[in-house]
């Protein structure tokens, strides 16, 4: 093969590798008029101007515009469009709302205006009426490629003027999660809006009292970001983290409006079989290159020793309890209850840090009482898998220790069979993102081709 042809093929191969890593652009649609809140009169019509636009570097996009009922997810209260068959409640405004066109096409950087028309029946009744306008990607037309696009839910919240607005609610359920050392106690309270109008800023207050009636803890949630819609139910998860001795306790949950009005209260009892130890306190420290630094939580559960030269520049490092879901645990591994995350560091340390963790009785239970099975695991986000680290066990002090050159989410676990070689478990060391590897390979091929071309 002629040398010129070889060079051309090298260039093409390199650029194909690079191009294969380029993701199609994501159309981030912007909606003007993304919330419709109106005080309306029976028998009147209202025109609400709206507009949809994209950025100049977005691909051409097609959007469908549908009118649905107004639902809510029980978990967090996010707004959910309800299809016709599921929107049979007395507070629906779905039939009141129309839009000019069921679909819209937008070229890059284009802005298109349209109107939402609201026709309020004469016999609309009292309180609030609700619907959603769902602006979402339509099936792409033609043969051109299109990137993923953002869907927007526009809440339509109508208040009928000069009518009796009823703001009431009922707690339909209160459930207390498992009581596990090192984990907050979750109190899940489900509130149903039994009135005829929505309300914002709902607050959940949880009180814990002992058998003698002494209040041990009061936890007040932040006000809910979304409104609670009539006939809809929303669960509020409030976390309790206070030490509890073995015994029986009363949990009282109050649902309040921002004004302080109590919508409803409900109590339940819990039994703590052995002393409950709450999660450790979130702790931060400034790590600097010139001297060794120790980050230790007040309870002594987690201690990280950074040697001199571990970082190249000053940085604030934070260790905090990890409350989220643990993903993709290694096959054969069993999770303990001690989990935490370390934030503030990206990439690799210049020198390994020493991590020391006190394991709990619950951690030991995960290993069937055999402390020698306990190891420290680190979740590597780039590789989307766990690394089981070589772990030293001090059974007398109930302490695990290891060294590491990077941080993420950590867990005490009972080691999987053949830890370090089981699928889904990686050995410690430098993990390279496959994308970076192929990108570097493509660039290398291109530059090698250029270098040879110059020599020829």
C-alpha positions as MATLAB code, in Angstrom:
seq = 'XXXXXXXXXXXXXXXXXXXXXXXXXXXXXXXXXXXXXXXXXXXXXXXXXXXXXXXXXXXXXXXXXXXXXXXXXXXXXXXXXXXXXXXXXXXXXXXXXXXXXXXXXXXXXXXXXXXXXXXXXXXXXXXXXXXXXXXXXXXXXXXXXXXXXXXXXXXXXXXXXXXXXXXXXXXXXXXXXXXXXXXXXXXXXXXXXXXXXXXXXXXXXXXXXXXXXXXXXXXXXXXXXXXXXXXXXXXXXXXXXXXXXXXXXXXXXXXXXXXXXXXXXXXXXXXXXXXXXXXXXXXXXXXXXXXXXXXXXXXXXXXXXXXXXXXXXXXXXXXXXXXXXXXXXXXXXXXXXXXXXXXXXXXXXXXXXXXXXXXXXXXXXXXXXXXXXXXXXXXXXXXXXXXXXXXXXXXXXXXXXXXXXXXXXXXXXXXXXXXXXXXXXXXXXXXXXXXXXXXXXXXXXXXXXXXXXXXX';
ca = [
       0.000    0.000    0.000;
       1.326    3.468   -0.899;
       2.666    5.440    2.083;
       0.309    8.363    1.356;
      -2.660    6.001    1.535;
      -1.411    4.653    4.846;
      -1.158    8.171    6.256;
      -4.674    9.010    5.113;
      -6.046    5.842    6.674;
      -4.255    6.660    9.918;
      -5.822   10.123    9.967;
      -9.273    8.691    9.264;
      -8.947    6.017   11.954;
      -7.887    8.575   14.545;
     -10.661   10.988   13.758;
     -13.266    8.205   13.696;
     -12.260    7.188   17.212;
     -12.546   10.793   18.407;
     -15.859   11.393   16.631;
     -17.302    8.198   18.080;
     -16.870    9.719   21.530;
     -18.736   12.910   20.731;
     -22.256   12.886   22.186;
     -25.100   14.365   20.231;
     -26.128   17.754   21.622;
     -28.904   17.834   24.193;
     -31.687   20.252   23.352;
     -32.458   22.233   26.506;
     -35.854   23.686   25.748;
     -36.740   26.903   27.564;
     -40.394   27.624   28.324;
     -41.696   31.105   29.069;
     -44.856   30.969   31.137;
     -43.778   27.753   32.859;
     -46.308   28.192   35.663;
     -49.912   29.326   35.304;
     -51.482   30.632   38.514;
     -54.667   32.614   38.019;
     -57.599   33.859   40.057;
     -60.528   33.189   37.768;
     -64.226   34.039   37.573;
     -66.968   31.621   36.517;
     -67.919   31.918   32.856;
     -64.791   33.886   31.861;
     -62.088   33.080   29.292;
     -58.377   33.768   29.828;
     -55.487   33.894   27.354;
     -52.081   33.007   28.783;
     -49.082   33.756   26.498;
     -46.295   31.175   26.384;
     -43.154   30.640   24.324;
     -40.684   27.832   23.637;
     -37.074   28.430   22.610;
     -33.747   26.611   22.282;
     -30.118   27.678   22.146;
     -28.299   28.380   18.872;
     -26.157   25.246   19.247;
     -29.147   22.952   19.905;
     -30.323   20.620   17.133;
     -33.668   21.103   15.345;
     -36.362   19.696   17.618;
     -40.015   18.672   17.521;
     -42.152   18.973   20.636;
     -45.616   17.742   21.473;
     -47.842   19.939   23.650;
     -50.464   18.004   25.589;
     -52.955   18.979   28.273;
     -53.280   16.495   31.133;
     -54.694   16.252   34.612;
     -52.697   17.226   37.695;
     -51.190   14.424   39.780;
     -48.366   14.167   42.310;
     -45.832   11.514   43.154;
     -46.183   10.251   46.697;
     -42.402   10.389   47.034;
     -41.529   14.088   47.322;
     -44.674   15.513   45.748;
     -43.300   16.243   42.286;
     -45.973   17.143   39.746;
     -47.105   14.335   37.434;
     -49.323   14.627   34.327;
     -52.463   12.506   34.603;
     -53.940   10.930   31.479;
     -57.656   11.222   30.770;
     -58.547    7.873   32.319;
     -56.832    8.776   35.594;
     -58.138   12.324   35.875;
     -61.675   11.896   37.108;
     -61.539   14.031   40.286;
     -63.765   17.040   41.014;
     -60.818   19.474   40.971;
     -59.663   18.858   37.410;
     -59.231   21.801   35.024;
     -58.008   19.616   32.162;
     -61.136   20.218   30.093;
     -60.812   23.986   30.625;
     -57.402   24.276   28.915;
     -56.527   24.253   25.215;
     -53.386   25.187   23.288;
     -53.127   26.497   19.744;
     -51.259   23.527   18.332;
     -50.574   20.005   19.596;
     -47.001   20.147   18.285;
     -44.264   22.619   17.502;
     -41.021   22.518   15.487;
     -38.063   24.639   16.588;
     -34.923   25.369   14.620;
     -31.651   26.052   16.487;
     -31.924   29.290   18.483;
     -35.539   29.853   17.433;
     -38.290   31.169   19.722;
     -41.924   30.335   19.054;
     -44.882   31.898   20.814;
     -48.247   30.287   21.443;
     -51.230   30.818   23.745;
     -52.918   28.643   26.313;
     -56.636   29.392   26.474;
     -58.540   28.750   29.702;
     -62.348   28.666   29.504;
     -63.893   28.589   32.958;
     -67.385   27.053   33.077;
     -70.184   29.062   34.656;
     -70.820   26.245   37.127;
     -67.142   25.713   38.001;
     -67.826   25.493   41.744;
     -65.642   26.528   44.682;
     -61.959   26.283   45.527;
     -59.175   25.389   43.108;
     -58.997   23.669   39.741;
     -55.850   22.016   38.363;
     -54.264   20.769   35.134;
     -50.831   20.398   33.552;
     -49.434   21.305   30.148;
     -46.816   18.741   29.155;
     -44.218   19.960   26.630;
     -42.096   16.993   25.625;
     -40.017   15.641   22.726;
     -42.029   14.297   19.832;
     -40.875   11.501   17.557;
     -38.202   12.979   15.263;
     -39.396   13.717   11.749;
     -37.338   13.037    8.633;
     -34.118   11.118    8.585;
     -31.936   13.597   10.476;
     -30.564   12.716   13.888;
     -31.685   14.602   16.950;
     -30.355   14.670   20.486;
     -32.268   14.069   23.687;
     -34.513   16.931   24.743;
     -35.855   18.182   28.013;
     -39.522   17.726   28.918;
     -41.311   20.470   30.834;
     -44.402   20.145   33.015;
     -46.298   23.431   33.302;
     -48.639   23.416   36.323;
     -51.998   25.146   35.826;
     -53.413   26.241   39.195;
     -56.692   28.150   39.115;
     -58.410   29.683   42.141;
     -62.092   30.490   41.741;
     -62.607   34.017   43.056;
     -64.988   34.840   45.910;
     -65.530   31.203   46.889;
     -64.904   29.296   50.101;
     -61.311   27.989   50.108;
     -60.894   24.924   52.308;
     -57.345   24.011   53.375;
     -57.476   20.764   55.333;
     -55.407   17.601   55.410;
     -55.355   14.124   56.933;
     -52.373   11.962   57.848;
     -53.183    8.617   56.279;
     -50.045    6.799   57.419;
     -47.025    7.163   59.653;
     -44.237    4.596   59.291;
     -40.914    4.373   61.112;
     -37.978    2.806   59.282;
     -35.558    0.233   60.643;
     -33.587    1.355   63.682;
     -29.981    0.715   62.743;
     -26.871    2.044   64.460;
     -25.129    4.721   62.395;
     -28.223    5.416   60.280;
     -30.828    8.135   60.893;
     -34.295    6.909   61.866;
     -36.706    7.707   59.045;
     -40.225    8.812   59.981;
     -42.412    8.726   56.850;
     -45.668   10.670   57.174;
     -48.212   10.602   54.342;
     -50.489   13.637   54.097;
     -53.635   13.766   51.957;
     -55.092   17.153   50.977;
     -58.750   16.769   51.920;
     -59.658   20.372   51.157;
     -60.639   22.068   47.901;
     -57.551   24.247   47.455;
     -53.781   23.712   47.250;
     -51.365   24.857   49.929;
     -47.648   25.643   49.854;
     -44.890   25.389   52.442;
     -46.100   22.326   54.348;
     -43.858   21.485   57.310;
     -43.471   18.166   59.129;
     -42.612   18.264   62.831;
     -41.625   15.027   64.564;
     -41.346   14.665   68.340;
     -39.848   11.686   70.195;
     -40.871   11.122   73.819;
     -39.990    8.367   76.250;
     -42.385    6.257   78.335;
     -42.386    8.938   81.057;
     -43.525   11.613   78.592;
     -40.151   13.394   78.449;
     -39.470   14.918   75.030;
     -36.098   13.678   73.743;
     -36.031   15.118   70.250;
     -37.884   17.566   68.020;
     -37.104   17.584   64.304;
     -38.664   20.135   61.957;
     -38.402   19.657   58.198;
     -37.814   22.409   55.677;
     -41.011   23.707   54.039;
     -42.052   21.565   51.069;
     -41.038   23.111   47.751;
     -44.160   21.988   45.877;
     -47.801   22.632   46.654;
     -50.032   19.806   47.837;
     -52.990   19.528   45.454;
     -56.550   18.630   46.568;
     -57.178   14.854   46.680;
     -53.451   14.135   46.265;
     -51.220   12.418   48.879;
     -47.571   13.270   49.527;
     -45.093   11.457   51.789;
     -42.771   13.502   53.983;
     -39.582   11.765   55.156;
     -38.115   13.297   58.304;
     -34.884   11.955   59.787;
     -34.324   11.588   63.524;
     -30.757   11.309   64.812;
     -30.674   11.339   68.592;
     -29.243    8.649   70.918;
     -31.873    6.306   72.365;
     -31.456    3.746   75.121;
     -33.248    0.422   74.853;
     -36.950    0.946   75.528;
     -40.296    2.058   74.102;
     -40.857    5.508   72.605;
     -43.741    7.545   71.195;
     -43.308    9.200   67.798;
     -45.683   12.102   67.143;
     -45.877   13.598   63.655;
     -47.533   16.985   63.038;
     -48.273   18.371   59.573;
     -48.422   22.158   59.593;
     -48.966   24.976   57.154;
     -46.388   27.759   56.974;
     -48.780   29.897   59.045;
     -48.464   27.438   61.929;
     -51.925   25.926   61.447;
     -51.857   22.197   62.243;
     -53.479   20.163   59.487;
     -53.318   16.869   61.375;
     -51.343   14.908   63.980;
     -50.713   11.204   64.388;
     -48.683    9.090   66.809;
     -47.097    5.666   66.768;
     -44.799    3.753   69.094;
     -41.431    2.132   68.494;
     -39.362   -0.337   70.478;
     -35.583    0.017   70.593;
     -34.138   -3.390   71.427;
     -30.574   -2.189   71.995;
     -29.080    1.275   72.417;
     -29.379    3.283   69.219;
     -26.245    5.138   68.132;
     -26.988    7.923   65.600;
     -24.782    8.852   62.621;
     -21.633   10.828   63.290;
     -21.513   14.576   62.705;
     -20.423   15.968   59.354;
     -16.890   17.315   59.782;
     -14.565   19.384   57.585;
     -10.902   20.332   57.697;
      -8.505   22.321   55.512;
      -5.844   20.069   54.004;
      -2.657   21.836   52.901;
       0.452   20.530   51.111;
       3.085   21.635   53.635;
       2.095   19.654   56.746;
       0.277   16.435   57.741;
      -3.427   16.954   58.497;
      -5.922   14.741   60.326;
      -9.657   14.773   59.631;
     -11.586   13.072   62.440;
     -15.271   13.178   63.329;
     -16.106   14.100   66.965;
     -17.461   10.617   67.681;
     -14.188    9.055   66.524;
     -15.942    6.796   64.039;
     -13.923    7.936   61.011;
     -10.344    9.238   60.967;
      -8.382   10.175   57.838;
      -4.683   11.006   58.070;
      -3.277   13.033   55.162;
       0.531   13.011   54.999;
       2.598   16.023   53.972;
       2.379   16.393   50.184;
      -0.921   14.514   49.844;
      -2.467   17.509   48.031;
      -0.972   20.068   45.662;
      -3.063   22.992   46.883;
      -5.183   23.925   49.892;
      -8.592   22.277   49.865;
     -11.496   21.804   52.248;
     -12.251   18.111   52.772;
     -15.544   16.988   54.312;
     -16.571   13.609   55.671;
     -20.281   12.979   56.244;
     -22.642   10.042   56.754;
     -23.930    8.558   53.500;
     -27.694    8.099   53.488;
     -28.408    7.224   49.850;
     -28.865    3.857   48.172;
     -25.789    1.670   47.779;
     -25.552    0.604   44.139;
     -24.074   -2.535   42.597;
     -22.553   -4.138   45.662;
     -20.008   -6.819   44.734;
     -21.368  -10.322   44.264;
     -21.181  -12.175   47.563;
     -20.643   -9.022   49.628;
     -22.941   -8.031   52.479;
     -23.236   -4.383   53.455;
     -22.672   -3.240   56.995;
     -24.295   -0.101   58.368;
     -21.262    2.190   58.525;
     -21.250    4.241   55.329;
     -19.811    7.673   54.621;
     -18.666    9.907   51.820;
     -15.617   12.148   51.514;
     -16.062   15.324   49.464;
     -13.704   18.066   48.333;
     -11.054   15.961   46.598;
     -10.985   15.174   42.902;
      -8.477   12.946   41.192;
      -5.599   11.231   42.935;
      -3.631   12.239   46.021;
       0.086   12.856   45.776;
       0.607   10.450   48.684;
      -1.727    7.842   50.150;
      -3.939    8.780   53.090;
      -4.667    6.385   55.945;
      -8.353    5.732   56.644;
      -9.368    4.332   60.035;
     -12.972    3.315   60.734;
     -14.553    1.957   63.904;
     -16.926   -0.813   62.964;
     -20.218   -1.308   64.824;
     -22.036   -4.352   66.138;
     -24.339   -4.109   63.093;
     -21.286   -4.235   60.820;
     -20.097   -7.316   62.695;
     -23.525   -8.918   62.313;
     -23.165   -8.551   58.510;
     -20.039  -10.738   58.804;
     -21.857  -13.310   60.975;
     -19.766  -12.233   63.937;
     -16.408  -12.869   62.227;
     -14.502   -9.562   62.232;
     -11.804  -11.015   59.975;
     -14.350  -10.908   57.122;
     -14.826   -7.141   57.409;
     -13.258   -4.902   54.779;
     -13.499   -1.301   53.627;
     -15.055   -0.762   50.222;
     -14.834    2.384   48.078;
     -17.222    3.160   45.229;
     -15.360    4.453   42.173;
     -17.804    6.576   40.184;
     -15.715    6.665   37.019;
     -15.628    2.880   36.848;
     -19.150    2.481   38.337;
     -18.008   -0.306   40.642;
     -16.657   -1.008   44.094;
     -13.029   -1.424   45.041;
     -12.449   -3.777   47.973;
      -9.378   -2.371   49.704;
      -6.743   -4.383   51.597;
      -7.970   -3.895   55.154;
      -6.249   -4.365   58.516;
      -8.591   -5.495   61.310;
      -7.944   -4.676   64.997;
     -10.516   -6.831   66.798;
      -9.685   -5.449   70.249;
     -10.279   -1.825   69.251;
     -12.979   -2.756   66.682;
     -11.103   -0.743   64.057;
     -10.541   -1.208   60.307;
      -7.773    0.616   58.459;
      -6.488    0.940   54.906;
      -4.581    3.330   52.667;
      -5.950    5.064   49.589;
      -5.033    7.621   46.951;
      -8.613    8.731   46.185;
     -11.981    9.196   47.854;
     -15.672    8.763   47.150;
     -18.412    6.805   48.952;
     -17.194    4.257   51.518;
     -18.759    1.291   53.296;
     -17.892   -1.372   55.810;
     -18.831   -4.689   54.267;
     -18.408   -8.389   54.799;
     -15.928   -9.385   52.117;
     -17.254  -11.194   49.052;
     -15.842  -14.586   48.196;
     -12.540  -14.069   46.382;
     -12.563  -10.316   47.022;
     -10.372   -8.510   44.525;
     -11.170  -10.876   41.681;
     -14.960  -11.217   41.805;
     -16.832   -9.527   38.947;
     -17.837   -6.046   39.977;
     -14.883   -5.707   42.353;
     -11.655   -4.053   41.366;
      -8.263   -4.074   42.943;
      -6.846   -0.808   44.290;
      -4.847    1.265   41.913;
      -5.245    3.720   39.109;
      -8.532    3.288   37.288;
      -8.702    4.799   33.819;
     -11.938    5.882   32.202;
     -12.322    3.867   28.942;
     -13.431    7.060   27.180;
     -10.154    8.749   28.105;
      -8.184    5.733   26.914;
      -9.849    5.663   23.478;
      -9.673    9.436   23.125;
      -5.959    9.354   23.878;
      -5.530    6.492   21.415;
      -7.305    8.434   18.669;
      -5.190   11.542   19.278;
      -2.034    9.437   19.309;
      -2.894    7.891   15.934;
      -3.497   11.334   14.432;
      -0.224   12.757   15.708;
       1.757    9.704   14.644;
       0.326   10.133   11.156;
       1.234   13.828   11.127;
       4.744   13.057   12.347;
       5.303   10.479    9.592;
       3.924   12.832    6.986;
       6.440   15.489    7.956;
       9.297   13.013    7.806;
       8.230   11.907    4.319;
];
